[in-house]
Amino acid sequence: MLSRRNFLIAASAAPALAPAVAHAQPAGWPSKPIRWIVNFPPAGAADILSRSLAEYFGNRLGQPIVVENKPGAGGLVGADILAKARGDTHLVMMSSAASHGIGPVLYKDVPYDPIADFTHIHLVGTFPSVLAVNAGSPITSVKQLVEMAKAKPGEVNYGTGGNGTMNHLTGQLLARATGMSFTHIPYRGSAPAMNDLMGGQIVALMESLPTAIGYFTSGKMRPLAVSEDVRSPSLPDVPTFREAGFPAVVTTNWFGFSAVAGLPPELAKRWESEIGTALKSEQVKAAFAKIGVRPGTLGIEGYTNLIKSELARWKEVIVAANIKAD
């Protein structure tokens, strides 16, 4: 498993891949509003991070950034829009583990190449998945949930915001590690999944920390474990899966900033500088810390290498565990 402490080491060690480039930076860029694709529904981690950065930029680029939610197929729909928009220097996206690290090796007939069809600019942030139950549930630990699932085969389920996401795969790793029957219920976004958890329609939820943290602090949901190999500063009293007795369940969610393939090199470097500066700003760091996200430090080369290493890692896990996109 790729632990959080080895996460950036693996990315840096992967072979470098320079983005395809063919043009000089367009004069007067940007000349119109920049469309920023979020390939998940509103209120999810990708949406929260994108809007935080868009707010930071404000008038910095001389044009507004318009955030557009284009969900579907675990993030593949939004990614495909960018992949087919070669030459559009005013279109960018929040790429993710789902759309560029898991989906391309989990699904058949993915309509794009996760490396060749994009210019990957910068890692934006990393954070854990969290296993949670309704605040009124009698379950207070992962072991109790596992015992229930083993005692009631097929009756214990968990929801996520969609197939092919890191939350989905983290749940599958837990099921594999325990040998339990743990039914996955994919929703069209995080909001309906969390609503059903609080309404009692599902037993548990695997959700990203930025999306669920408000429900934990308000006492509406109870976190049982986090997926990284160290505890989150935002949930210091919540154990890791390793501490809870399940060392094989270690994952790190990640989101990044990507543009169209063939982006002019000067423009790619400008975006790299702009995003890097934003992630170091007190405004963005405070916004990210509030939702449990660590700002990314990898630029064009490092982020591209990270995606390559994640594709290799998840292909191995998916094949070995015979994980299917249900």
Secondary structure, DSSP 4 states (H G I P E B T S, - for coil): ---HHHHHHHHHHSPP-PPPB-SPPPTT---SPEEEEESS-TTSHHHHHHHHHHHHHTTTTSS-EEEEE---GGGHHHHHHHHT-TT-TTEEEEEEHIIIIIHHHHSSS-SS-TTTTEEEEEEEEEE-EEEEEETT-S--SHHHHHHHHHHSTTT-EEEESSTTSHHHHHHHHHHHHHT---EEEE-SSHHHHHHHHHHTSSSEEEEEHHHHHHHHHTTSEEEEEESSSS--TTSTTSPBTTTTT-TT----EEEEEEEETB--HHHHHHHHHHHHHHHHSHHHHHHHHHTT-EEP---HHHHHHHHHHHHHHHHHHHHHHT----
